[in-house]
């Protein structure tokens, strides 16, 4: 009996090890002889908003270059920059431009980088389907709505007198997300957000929140609105030149301002120069980001923007 | 007898006592049913949502932007690799520690201090272990986002649980057995190997499997460590990067497209089957080898 227990324990441990080894070894070493087959690793991290685009690009890239090992993380824009600064990643995705303090730290570490725009997103303001009084909001009204008034409870009637005297429920992406940062910058102008807002890193939670509460208002990326059009009501945004609804076209032309925002990926110059696979991947990203971002729910940039990116990249390879 | 028991008094209070008994019975039954009911609803939702996405392709495909092509090849393999690191590390360190603390350590303030700290560690939020792993294994030891770094982080997370379970099991071995062994002239080590461990192994393994199940389901420490969410290759050594099932599921649940919710549900089914089978093994081992002294 004692021997049996010993063997049972040994079998359990070695079983796990053997299983993992077996699973690893069926990865075929298909070393193609063609000369433009690259190999090596590419480490990418950053914004969870940009993640679906990069996932798609990597998926396609590995179809072309099966020996290149691409890994894409989603630590958030800020978290991604931390890893980029630590030199752990070759590319980092961002749903807002790099901040001054991040620039300073990169400089301190001697890491040169290049900013590549890859797609557009339109931060969409949504309310409950049953909300029949709201049609559009001006940028000022948005600020009035979302900024904190010393914790004062806000009613719709505080914004426009003819609206109902009912308490507003707020749903916002979490403070770690680039979406929050961007909204905070262009609408709140760095003032604190209403203290009773429900914050969530998961945009589907925000969708459900707004869907289930008659007096709710929320904002998130365009893709989440586009997928839930039948459950939510979109609010047009008026920046002084008329109320504009976020659509594919208004985001692309920049007419949906100020809430249409570019999505970026930042690439380490050294990685492009030293690693052939990173240079190849960057080029592939720019060439395919347009189509692939459309496919996962974002809006592609005008053609000339991708050309600008390509030119920047060519400079690096010299 | 009549003098000792006041029958009148007893019968006067009888109805109330029986009623109270009934109330608590129903209350506890409701408490039990509440948990089961929620679990039932959850299981029903997951299965109806995810069963359609479960196919052979789901196991052999890598993650994809197209829900119908997305699979868990990388995530499932990664989870198994992670277990390949966590299992030996935690068993060796965990059983070693509990043996030392129970059998060798002198009963002084130092031992009590260590003991208290181990128990406290079991209550530390998992995300803190993630930060620890990021600082020590990923950065200081330069292991990067590898299976090894993540495995060691996860090992730290579940070690306290395994140590405490191991100690309980070892303590449960009757003193008489040890005394008998010593009386036969056995050394401490011989006693441990031939008497204590065989008797304690069911308890140790049960604790270990339950702790490993926790490691399989954890996401937070791995997110902090920086394990990627998308990967389309399998690790070849423990120094390669990887992803795990809970990360993959989290990735899918946060996507805007409704179809990904079904894929996520299918991933949850796989994770749950994995967990349930591990727990059943734990129960089986306990029932089969448990001896009463």
Interface residues (C-beta under 8 A of the other chain):
Chain A: X1 X2 X5 X8 X9 X12 X13 X16 X17 X19 X20 X21 X23 X24 X25 X26 X27 X41 X43 X44 X45 X48 X51 X52 X54 X55 X56 X58 X59 X62 X69 X70 X71 X72 X73 X74 X75 X83 X86 X88 X201 X202 X203 X204 X221 X223 X224 X226 X227 X228 X292 X295 X296 X297
Chain B: X62 X63 X64 X65 X77 X80 X81 X83 X84 X87 X88 X91 X138 X139 X144 X145 X194 X198 X201 X205 X223 X226 X227 X228 X229 X230 X231 X232 X233 X234 X235 X236 X237 X240 X241 X243 X251 X253 X254 X255 X256 X257 X258 X285 X289
